[in-house]
Structures are given as C-alpha cells and as structure tokens.
C-alpha cells in the first residue's frame, strides 16, 4: 500500500501540467528545478546530521523524499 501512495504522489501532480500555459512552464521550470535541487541537497544532508528519522531506514527515506520532490513539490513550484 505505501508503494501505491508513493506512485500516486509522484504521478498525479503531473496531470495538472496539462492545464498550465506553456509559456509559464518554460519561464518557471528552471527556477522550479533549482528549488528542487536545493531540497534534494537538504534531504541528503539530513542523513548524516540526523535532522529527522523515517521508518524503513535510508531506503524508505530516499523513496519518500524522491516521490515528494519530483511530484507535488516540483509541480507546485511551477
């Protein structure tokens, strides 16, 4: 069940990109990628500094973080 939620969390926000104007996508996509890369950096620093813990160890953390960053965060930043 958690894998289904992760997949839906990754794919459902990408449907909303169909309703966005193409000009705004071209304009704001680089900024959205930059913001996502900053969050990826923060999440990668969270492992050695133990800022937060996730059940399932580092594998669960990578799956949870990537499904959020490349799904609702990236599209929501657009």
Secondary structure in CASP SS format (residue, H / E / C, confidence):
PFRMAT SS
TARGET T0000
AUTHOR 0000-0000-0000
METHOD secondary structure of the structure
MODEL  1
X C 1.00
X H 1.00
X H 1.00
X H 1.00
X H 1.00
X H 1.00
X H 1.00
X H 1.00
X H 1.00
X H 1.00
X H 1.00
X H 1.00
X H 1.00
X H 1.00
X H 1.00
X H 1.00
X H 1.00
X H 1.00
X H 1.00
X C 1.00
X C 1.00
X H 1.00
X H 1.00
X H 1.00
X H 1.00
X H 1.00
X H 1.00
X H 1.00
X H 1.00
X H 1.00
X H 1.00
X H 1.00
X H 1.00
X H 1.00
X H 1.00
X H 1.00
X H 1.00
X H 1.00
X H 1.00
X H 1.00
X H 1.00
X H 1.00
X H 1.00
X H 1.00
X H 1.00
X H 1.00
X H 1.00
X H 1.00
X H 1.00
X C 1.00
X C 1.00
X C 1.00
X C 1.00
X C 1.00
X C 1.00
X C 1.00
X H 1.00
X H 1.00
X H 1.00
X H 1.00
X H 1.00
X H 1.00
X H 1.00
X H 1.00
X H 1.00
X H 1.00
X H 1.00
X H 1.00
X H 1.00
X H 1.00
X H 1.00
X H 1.00
X H 1.00
X H 1.00
X H 1.00
X H 1.00
X H 1.00
X C 1.00
END
